[in-house]
């Protein structure tokens, strides 16, 4: 296993993991889809997004491979295309790990404006 894969396993075992962040980690580190029969999970809201960002913080080697998430679904493609903007909004509004606030209405609105056209 590579060092990034070892960090990913550690994060999967001990980090705050959600469905979309698990998909992010598994695809980037192991080329594995985690489709549970309902489609590929992607971040739906700032909570989901924060867990994805926490993974990228814990395993920085994964960040340059974020573009690969585009392969999985139109939703992931749309999010990745504007990831820097979404991430900046979230960090500005609530901080990584929700350190500045408990609500992220601007980030949620941004995410919905990106996701709604491709998930309806």
Secondary structure, DSSP 8 states (H G I E B T S, - for coil): --HHHHHHHHHHHHS---HHHHHHHHHHHH------SS------SHHHHHHHHHHHHHTGGGGGGGGGGGGT-HHHHHHHHTHHHHHHHHHHHT-TTS-S-S--HHHHHHHHHHHHHHH-
